[in-house]
Amino acid sequence: MNFLEERIQKDGIVKEGNVLKVDSFLNHQMDIRLLEQMGEEFKRRFADVQVDKILTIEASGIGIACIAARYFDVPVVFAKKTQSINLDGEMYVAEVESFTHKCKNQVIVSKKFLKEGEHVLLIDDFLANGCALQGLLSIVAQAGAITEGIGIAIEKGFQSGGRIIRNLGYRLESLAIVDAMDAETGTVTFREQ
Ligand code: 5GP
């Protein structure tokens, strides 16, 4: 088991409905040392790739992306989920269905911050059905930028997102892939990588 799998085993909580709670160390309270290890690992896995910018989605991708960005030495752009009066000028917009909140959101990135020809690494906390990622991929495509890779903290391997994204030909690296989980016993089974 790698460091993230060990932490999930220790502190992750399996909830009904195939939801893994990692809010004590990843997406509510954040263990920055762990995020640093993750950032270092993303850098190691994408060492051969040109990365000009990291793109993530609010809210829980931001912390992971920011710490990872220190290792790549690039800026982070996060897609916003709500139109705000601060968003001025032209924007890229994509529709995203939320797994956890069971609703549809628009994700929005200002055209100022993503340009044609930029090499982008996408980072997010979870990959389930891949809706969030599809939204980000659409935004990169709209910009005429290049998706060089996708770094995910936790992929739920029993949901379809990972397979769909890999079949589309993207280079997808997940630090932990959960193949099964059981809410009754609290067991989490990881895929050997
Ligand atoms: P997807 O769009 O791939 O279906 O779901 C990805 C998004 O849903 C992630 O950004 C994450 O916020 C949320 N998500 C999906 N599954 C889980 C889960 O088991 N636990 C938590 N905490 N978030 C999840």
Residues whose N, C-alpha, C, O or C-beta is under 5 A from the ligand:
A	BS01	5GP	N18 V19 L20 K21 V22 E97 F99 T100 F126 L127 A128 N129 G130 C131 A132 L133 G161
